Amino acid sequence: MAGEKKLGPERQDAARAFVRAILDRDFHGNISHAAKKFGVSQSLLSEFLSGGRGAGTKLLGGVADYAGVTWDEIVGRSSTAESTTLRRHSDWDRVATAAAELHRGEIEERFFREAGDWAAVTGLPERIDVPFVAALARELQALAKRAGAASAQAQGSDGANASARTGTVSKIPKGGSGDGRQSRVRG
């Protein structure tokens, strides 16, 4: 597009690292499955990962929607509040794994991963436990279902122009604004 700014090499490298991390973590290296979830072709994703092309708007948008992050975070311009995500808690991995195991079949595993990306506005809680993590993941799953239903309804009434974001839940913004859920993050 005319006037479109291109990302510099360091931002492209940051985006590649971000996408590779998701590819390894969520797709066990399967580019085909990742490309489907990101809404791009397998060849586009392969070319991007190999350095043959840069990250375009379609890829950045698909990755951002899938991961529930902003484009800035993908290209390495993360906010300073990132250090207060629940995932940074020293017990997070152990407790989230235990919660996911206990609630297998009831709550999708991806919501336990996404729960760790919620921000704790007043700092990390001293203690987290399985019921807390499970409640957070359960709420994310419920939000995703409501978002999917709303998207389906919008698509039905708005035709092909509706934006479908089913199956994704964005992180709570890392700033002070939000819907109040952030302030309830305690141990």
C-alpha positions in Angstrom: 0.0 0.0 0.0 1.2 3.5 -0.7 2.5 5.2 2.4 2.6 2.0 4.4 5.5 1.8 6.9 7.6 -1.3 7.0 9.0 -2.8 10.1 12.7 -2.6 10.6 14.9 -5.8 10.8 14.9 -5.8 14.7 11.1 -5.6 14.8 10.8 -8.4 12.2 13.1 -10.5 14.3 11.1 -9.9 17.4 7.9 -10.8 15.5 9.6 -14.1 14.3 10.7 -14.9 17.8 7.1 -14.3 19.1 5.5 -16.4 16.4 8.1 -19.2 16.9 7.4 -19.3 20.6 3.6 -19.7 20.0 4.4 -22.3 17.3 6.5 -24.3 19.7 4.2 -23.9 22.7 0.8 -24.3 21.2 1.3 -26.2 17.9 4.4 -28.3 18.7 6.1 -26.9 15.6 3.2 -27.7 13.2 3.2 -24.8 10.8 0.0 -26.0 9.0 -2.1 -25.9 12.2 -0.7 -22.6 13.3 -1.4 -21.0 9.9 -5.0 -22.1 10.0 -5.4 -20.6 13.5 -3.7 -17.4 12.4 -5.9 -17.2 9.2 -3.0 -17.2 6.8 -1.6 -19.7 4.3 1.0 -22.2 5.3 3.4 -20.9 2.7 3.0 -17.3 4.0 3.8 -18.5 7.5 6.8 -20.6 6.3 8.2 -17.8 4.3 7.9 -15.4 7.2 9.6 -17.8 9.6 12.4 -18.5 7.2 13.0 -14.7 6.7 11.9 -14.7 3.1 9.2 -12.1 3.8 8.2 -9.7 6.5 5.2 -9.8 8.8 2.3 -8.2 7.0 -1.0 -6.9 8.4 -2.8 -10.2 7.8 -0.2 -12.2 9.8 0.1 -9.7 12.6 -3.7 -9.4 12.9 -4.1 -13.2 13.0 -1.4 -13.7 15.5 -2.6 -10.8 17.7 -6.2 -12.3 17.6 -5.0 -15.8 18.4 -2.6 -14.7 21.2 -4.8 -11.9 22.6 -2.0 -9.4 22.3 -1.4 -6.1 20.5 0.7 -5.8 17.4 3.2 -3.8 19.4 3.7 -6.7 21.7 4.4 -9.0 18.8 7.1 -6.7 17.3 8.8 -6.2 20.7 7.2 -3.0 21.9 5.7 -4.5 25.0 4.4 -2.3 27.8 6.2 -2.1 31.1 3.2 -3.5 32.9 4.0 -6.9 31.4 6.1 -7.8 34.4 2.9 -7.9 36.5 1.1 -10.6 34.6 0.2 -13.6 36.7 2.5 -15.8 34.7 5.4 -14.0 36.4 4.4 -15.4 39.8 6.9 -18.0 41.0 4.2 -20.6 41.6 2.3 -20.0 38.3 3.6 -23.0 36.3 3.0 -25.5 39.1 -0.4 -24.2 40.1 -1.7 -23.7 36.5 -0.6 -27.3 35.6 -2.3 -28.7 38.7 -5.5 -26.7 37.9 -5.5 -27.8 34.3 -5.1 -31.5 35.3 -7.8 -31.3 37.9 -10.3 -29.7 35.5 -9.4 -31.6 32.4 -12.4 -32.0 30.1 -14.3 -29.3 32.0 -12.1 -26.3 31.0 -10.1 -26.1 27.8 -6.4 -26.2 28.4 -5.8 -23.0 26.4 -7.7 -20.9 29.0 -5.2 -21.9 31.7 -2.4 -20.5 29.4 -4.4 -17.4 28.7 -5.2 -16.9 32.4 -1.5 -16.3 33.0 -1.5 -13.3 30.8 -4.0 -11.4 32.9 -2.4 -8.4 34.7 -2.4 -7.9 38.4 -2.7 -4.1 38.7 -1.5 -3.8 42.3 1.4 -6.2 41.8 1.5 -10.0 42.0 -0.5 -11.7 44.7 1.5 -13.2 47.5 -0.1 -16.6 46.9 -2.1 -18.2 44.1 -3.9 -21.6 44.3 -5.7 -24.1 42.2 -9.3 -22.8 42.8 -8.2 -19.2 41.9 -6.5 -20.3 38.6 -9.5 -22.6 37.8 -12.0 -19.8 38.4 -10.0 -17.5 36.2 -9.7 -20.0 33.4 -13.4 -20.9 33.7 -14.3 -17.2 33.3 -12.1 -16.9 30.3 -13.8 -19.9 28.7 -17.3 -18.4 29.4 -16.2 -15.1 27.9 -15.0 -16.9 24.8 -18.3 -18.6 24.4 -20.2 -15.4 24.8 -17.9 -13.7 22.3 -18.4 -16.6 19.9 -22.1 -16.4 20.2 -22.1 -12.6 19.7 -19.8 -13.0 16.7 -22.1 -15.6 15.2 -25.1 -13.4 15.8 -23.3 -10.4 14.2 -22.2 -12.5 11.2 -25.8 -13.6 10.7 -27.1 -10.1 10.8 -24.2 -8.3 9.1 -23.4 -10.9 6.4 -19.9 -11.4 5.1 -18.7 -8.1 6.5 -18.9 -9.2 10.1 -15.6 -9.7 11.9 -15.4 -13.3 13.3 -13.1 -13.6 16.3 -14.6 -16.8 17.7 -12.4 -18.9 19.9 -10.2 -16.1 21.1 -10.1 -14.1 24.3 -8.0 -10.9 24.6 -6.0 -10.2 27.6 -7.3 -7.7 30.1 -5.5 -4.4 29.3 -2.4 -4.0 31.3 -3.1 -0.4 32.3 -5.3 0.9 35.1 -8.5 0.9 33.0 -10.6 -2.2 32.7 -13.8 -3.6 34.0 -12.7 -4.1 37.6 -11.6 -7.7 37.3 -7.9 -6.8 37.5 -8.3 -5.3 41.0 -9.7 -8.6 42.3 -6.5 -10.5 41.5 -5.4 -11.6 45.0 -4.2 -14.8 46.4 
